[in-house]
Amino acid sequence: MAEFKKLRKMLQSALRQSAEESSMLLNQELEVKDTAVLESSREGYLEDLEDSAFVVGVESREDYPGRLFMVFALRDAILMSGLLLGIPAARISEKKKLLILEEDDTDAFSEIANQIIGSFNSVFQPCLPHKVHLKQLPPLKFVPQMDEVTDEIPIPDAEYLVYKAQIRLGGEELNRFDLLVPLTLANLFDPQEPEEPGAGDDTVHDQAESLRRMFPDGDGGRAGSPGEEGGRPPAVLVLDDDSGERERVGELLESGGFAPIAAHLGADIHGLLADEGIRAVVLGTDRAGERDLSLCARLRHISPDPGLPIIMCARQWTRTGVLKAVKNGANDIILKPYDEHELLAKLSKRLDAP
């Protein structure tokens, strides 16, 4: 994935400014925490869009023509519009539960979105060599599996940079705020050197053997004994939504001399990394989708240990998927179902490395 360092700095600055201004607008503290970045096609993004969304299109004019998109969880949009309108908390809660979005809500949230876009305009223009102007397009509600997907709805078919921001409002974490920038527009904002042609996106046929060649254990596949810290076995965080998988991996790690700490993918990652003395992470998924890559990037970003080993596991990998996982922070890639010697060898190798 191209770096787009300048664009990322511009977006981070604009998000911080919009959070400050939105806090005053909503009379509640709005805080932008971590922002993970990944590449995704429209198809891949929509596959992971499981909850109802409110999509705000933004037209980029002048010397940087194109469209980008802000995607909010519909319940978050209802909450923020309700706060702006002064609706009682009990009624906001009812509207969130029933996904009631009235005309006043749409108008109120459009005002919030306009404020965010205004922050982007004020940050982008001084940073770019030519004139730019961002303008809000009519927003729309989109309910996955119910609303029809067309060439333009909810977003056009393109390859996107997806900026996933962690937002807290009044101390509570919101569900979703994604900023989707088509790669064509991203290259206008922040031109990148063309990449070398790759080997293609074909599926890795002999996946287990291919992954072992790409990520060798370094010891013939035999696991050594992990080093202990202060007389305690190294703590390994096991993340997987499948409770059976978490239990099996936990037993495997215990047999190899590690101390597993199991949690689902939606657990409080900040708290676990801060409080449990985690030495490595095993991130297990069914498929390395956008949500999983985003979580990998978030783990890498918020870990107090910049060298934290992350082993990402899925039931199927493509060459593109492997490259995206590595670029989002994974140190090793393995195939499910877990091979006992392979997993323990990779953990031992990573933890023994100087």
N, C-alpha and C positions, 0 to 999 in steps of 0.2 A: 504494500500500500504506500502510495506517495505520502510524503510527510505533511505538506501544506502547513508548515510551521507558522508562517505569517498569518494565514487565514485563521488558524486555531487561536492565535493570540488576539486577533481582532474579535473573534466570537466570544472568547472568555471575557474580554474587557466589556463588550456590549452587554453580555449577560449580567455581569456584576452591576453595571450602571442601571440596567432595567430592573434588577431586583431592588435596588435602593429606591427608585422612583415608584415601583409598584407597591412597595411597603407603605409609602405615604398615601398612595391612592386607595389601598385596601384597609389602611389603619391597622395592619398586622405585619409583623416582620416576615419578609420573604427572603430566603437565603439560598444562594446557589452553592451547592457543595461540589462533588466530583463530576467531571465530564469525561465520559469514555467516547472514543472515536473508532468507527469501523466502516468498512465499505460494504454495501449491500445492493442487490438488485431490487426492483420493486417487488418481484415475486417473493424473494427471501424476506423482505421487510413485512409484507402483508401476512406471510405464514406465521410470523411471531406476534402479530397484532391480534391478541386474543380478546381484548375488551373494547367496548365502544369508545370511539375517538371523536375529537373535534379538530378538524383540519383547517388551518389558516394558510392559504396561499399568499405568497409575497412576490410581487413582480419587481424585478431589478431592471431599471431603465438606464438611459444615456449610454455610456461607453461599456457597460457591463450587462448586456441584455440576457434575460433568462428568468426562471422562476425557482424559488426555493420554498420550502414548506415547514411550518411549525405544526407539530402534532401533539395535542394534549389529550390526556384521558378525559372522557366526557364528564365523568364525575368531578374531576378537578375543575373543569370549566364551569360546571353548575355551582360548585362551592365558591369560586372566585367572583362569578357574576352575582351570586346571592349576597356576598359580603359587600360588593360595591353598591348594590341596590338597597342594602339595609334590611334584607329579609330576615325574619327571626330564625334562630339556629334550628329549631324543631322543624320548620318548614323546609329549610335547606337540606336537612338530613332526609326528610321524606322525598324530596325531589331527586336527591342523589340515589336513593334506594330504587326509585321507580324510573330513573333516567328521564325525568321531565325537563325538557329544554323549551322554554317559552320564548316568544318573540322578544320580550324585554331582556331575557337572559342573553340571547344572541347579540342584541345591541350593546348590552353592558360588557360582554366579553370582547366584542369588537373594539370597544374603547380601551380595554386592557391590552389587547393585541396591538393596537395602534401606538400605545405608549411604548411597548417593547420595540416595535419597528422604528419608532423615533429614536430610541437609544442606539439602535443599529446604524441608522443614518448618521448620527452625530459622531459615532466611532469610526465608521468605514471611510467617510469622505476625507478626513485628514490623513488617513493611512494609505490611500490609493492615489496613483499619479494622475488619474483622469476622473471625470465627473461621474457620480453614481447617485441614483435616487431609488429608494425602496418604497413600494406602495402596496398597501393591503388589498387583497382580492376578496370577493365574497366568501365567507367561511362556510363549511358544511359539516354536518354530523354524518359519521360513518359507523355502521354497526356490522362487524364481520359476520360472515355466513348468512346475513339477512339482506344487506344492501348490495345492489349490483355493482360489480367492478367493470368499468369501461376503460377506454383508452386514456381518459383524463381523470377518472374518479376511482379512488380518492386522491391518487397522485399519478402523474404520467409514467409510462414505462421508460425507465432509464436506470443507469448505474448511479448510486448516490454515496456521498459521504454522510454518515449518520452520526450526529453529535447527540449523545444521550446525557442529559443533565440531571443530577440529583437535586431536587428542589424541596425545601422545607418551608411550610407556611404556618406561622404561629407555633413552631416547634414540631409540627407533624409532617412526615415525609409524604409528598404527593406521589401519585402513581406513575405519571409519564409526562415528560417534556422532551420531545425529540426535535432536532432541527435537521432537516434533510436538504443537502445542497447537491444538485447534480454535478457529476465530475466535470462536465463541460463548463459549467459556471464557476466551479471551484478553480479551474485552470485559468479562467479569465481574472479572477480576483488574485490568484497566487500562482503564476505560471510555474510548471514543474518540468524538469528534464524528462524526455521520453524514456520509458523503461525498456530494458532489453527484452526481446521476444522470449516468452517462456516456453516451457515444454508442452503447453496445452492444458486444458481443463478436464481431460479424460479421467474417468474413474481409475483408481489404482486397483488393478485386478488382483494381484496377490498382495492384499493390503498389509497383512501381518508382516510378511517378509520385507516388503518395501519400507514399512515404517521402521523396522529394526535396522535396515541399512542406513536410513536417514538419521536415526537417533540411536546409535549403538550403545549397549550397556557398558562396554569397555572392559568387561571381565568374563566374556563368553557366556553371559546370561546367568551366572551364579551369583547369588546375593551374599554379600558379606555382612558382618555384624555392624549395625549402626553405632556410631559413637554416642555416649550418654553425656548429658550435661548436668552437673551437680548430682550425679547418682541417679538421675531419672532418665527413662528412655525418651527419645525425641518425640515431641508432639506433632502429629500429622492431621491436618484438617481434611476430612472426607466430605465433599459436597456432592449430593445426588438427591434427586426427588424420589427415587425408588428406595423405599425403606429396606427392602430385601437386599438390594445392592449395597447399601450403606452397612448393613449387618455383615454381609459376606466379606467386604473389603476390610471392615474393622477387625474381624477374626483373623484375616490374612495378615494384617499389619501387626497385630498382637503376637502372632506366631513368629514374626520376623524381628521382634524386639522393639517395635514402635508403640507409641501411645496414641491410638486413634481418637479423634474428637469429631463426631458425626453431626451433620446438619443438612437441612434441605437447601435448595438453591436460593430461596427467599429469606434466609436467616440474616441476622444482624452481623454482617461481615465486619463492620467497623469494630464492634464489641469483641468478636471472636479473635480477630488479629491483635487487638490491643491487650486483651486480658489473659489469653490462654498460652502465650509463649509459643506460638505456632512456628515450627521449623520448616514445614513443607505443606503443599496443598495437592490433593488428588481431586480433580474436578471431573465428575462423571456425568455424561449426558447420553440421551438416545441418539441425537444427531447434533453436530456442531452448528447450531442455528445462530441467528443474530443475538438472541438473548444470552446464549452461552458464551459467545465471543465477547459480548459486552461485559459479562460478569468476569471473564478472565482479565480483560483490560482494567476493570475496576479493582480487582484484587492486586494487580501489579501497581496501580496508581496509588492506592491507599495503604499498602503494606508499609509498616515502619522499617522493614528489612528490604532494601532495594534488590538484594540477591535472593529473595524468597523463591525456592524452586516450585514451579507449578507444572504438574503433569496433567494433561487434558486427555480424557478418554471418551470415545464414542463408538457406536456400533458400525459406523461406516465413515470413511474418509475419502475425499477427493484431493487431488493435488492442490487445487485452489483452496479447499478447506484447511489443509495442512499449513499452507503459506499464510492464510488469514489468522489461524490460531497462533502461529509463531509471532506474527507481527502484532498480535494483541496481547502478547506477554507469556505464552506457553513456552516452557523449556523443553518439554518432552511430549510426544504424542504416542499413545498406544491404542490398541483396538480392544473393544469389549467382545466377548467376555474376557475378564482379566486373566492373564497368564501369571501364575504365582511367582515364578522365578524372575520374569521380566519386570514386574512392578517393584518387587523388593530390590532387585539389582539397580534399577534406575534411581530409586530413593536413596539407597546406600551410596551410589556414585555421587549424586548431587550433594548429599550431606557431608560426605568425606572430602569433597573438593575444597581446596584452599581458597 
